[in-house]
Amino acid sequence: MEDKLVTLAIRTYQRAQMIKTVLEESGIETVIHNLNLEHPELAVGVRVRIKESDLPRALKIVEEMESAWEQDDVKVSAQEVLIPVDFADLVEKTIDFGFNFAKNMNAEVVFLYVYFSPAFTISEYHDVSTYSISDSELLRRIISSANADVEKMVNLINSRIAKAELPDVPFHFEMKEGVPEDQILDYCKKNKPALVVMGTHGKSITTELIGSVTAEVMESSVSPVFAVPVPVTLKSPEEIKRVAFLTNFDQKDLIAIDKTIELCKSDNLEIYFIHASEKNETWTEVMLAGIKSYFASHYPSLNAHYALLGAKNSPDLIDDYLKTKEIDLLAFNTRRRKLFSRLFNSGLAYKLVLSSDTMLFVTHV
């Protein structure tokens, strides 16, 4: 009886062709199923199918190939400042901060634009499955429009650099297909940018979801994230004069505070150490005073203050304090959380992104 065809993997057209070549060199007959035969390079995924009897050997070969690809994808490069963009009006503010941070860090700016492709469908015909893009013309239009937007922004940035409105630092664009937060986090995992600079208002997003991509990246990124809300008028790190740091008295907070001070590059910096707790205990005051004393000895020019707020994890209470003290930047350290905990218990980063008009800086020490 003839061997039944089974699906080994669903990959992009280019990866599928590479897998097919290697498998056939190993004597494994391979078929690629993709209904978009006119423009296969536009496919977001195709099926690689083999005989069922070849499956164990083929799986081992593909696992070795993809392990090698992962190692190749993790590149060691010059320091980068990543700016995810969706070509909304807010992007000008993130560009201002991103380029100034890149200048201070002697880094390159990388713009990342993530676009959605048309939905795909899978059809079954006996034992052979086919994979198709529902509208290849729509995908071409999406890519064409994205390329036009990129070209327009490149010209604008070059013009601003020529007018000395932006520091003259190297920059380039990368385009990815997929879900924005997934692609941003994947880029951070592979490339380890020194900083991610994002806005907290997306293009054509409902009120409930404003800033949700930024919040997700803040809570899960391996890189520190700097978020710029819509009302902010500052444009460079040197303009940041008042910083609040939300502390839980963790030893790692000392490292995070060092990163925050280094990020700002501002003379006469004032820093407000905040601890939010539902209980007002004497030891919390002692700990805050100890932090103030530590930084007074290590940073003599630093003007430090401390405050105890009466409710833990309350964005409204924190935001009121920030407005009262005219804080330019709120910084804090957070641990990356697993998907399950993020789904059922939104973190402070998420709540602050949705409710605060203050710039945020989140580290993951």
SULFENNOR-V169743 format. One record per backbone hydrogen bond with DSSP energy under -1.0 kcal/mol. CO is the residue of the C=O (numbers start at 1). NH is the residue of the N-H. If there is no record, write none. Layout:
# SULFENNOR-V169743
co/nh
CO/NH
CO/NH
This chain:
# SULFENNOR-V169743
co/nh
4/52
6/50
9/48
11/46
12/16
13/17
14/18
15/19
16/20
17/21
18/22
19/23
20/24
21/25
22/26
23/28
24/27
31/49
33/47
35/37
39/42
40/43
46/11
47/33
48/8
48/9
49/31
50/6
51/54
52/55
54/58
55/59
56/60
57/61
58/62
59/63
60/64
61/65
62/66
63/67
64/68
65/69
66/70
67/71
68/72
69/73
70/74
73/75
79/108
80/194
80/195
81/110
82/197
83/112
88/91
89/92
90/93
90/94
91/95
92/96
93/97
94/98
95/99
96/100
97/101
98/102
99/103
100/104
101/105
102/107
108/81
109/172
110/83
111/174
112/85
113/176
115/178
119/134
121/132
123/130
125/128
128/125
130/123
131/35
132/121
135/139
136/140
137/141
138/142
139/143
140/144
141/145
142/146
143/147
144/148
145/149
146/150
147/151
148/152
149/153
150/154
151/155
152/156
153/157
154/158
155/159
156/160
157/161
158/162
159/163
160/165
160/166
161/164
167/169
170/109
172/111
174/113
176/115
179/183
180/184
181/185
182/186
183/187
184/188
185/189
186/190
187/191
188/192
195/82
196/226
198/228
206/209
207/210
209/212
211/215
212/216
213/217
214/218
215/219
216/220
217/221
224/196
225/362
226/198
227/360
228/200
229/232
236/239
237/240
241/270
242/328
242/329
243/272
244/331
245/274
250/253
251/254
252/256
253/257
254/258
255/259
256/260
257/261
258/262
259/263
260/264
261/265
269/303
270/243
271/305
272/245
273/307
274/247
275/309
279/281
282/286
283/287
284/288
285/289
286/290
287/291
288/292
289/293
290/294
291/295
292/296
293/297
294/298
295/299
299/302
303/271
305/273
307/275
309/277
314/318
315/319
316/320
317/321
318/322
319/323
320/324
321/325
322/327
328/359
329/244
330/361
331/246
332/363
338/342
339/343
340/344
341/345
347/351
348/352
349/353
350/354
351/355
352/356
359/330
360/227
361/332
362/225
363/334
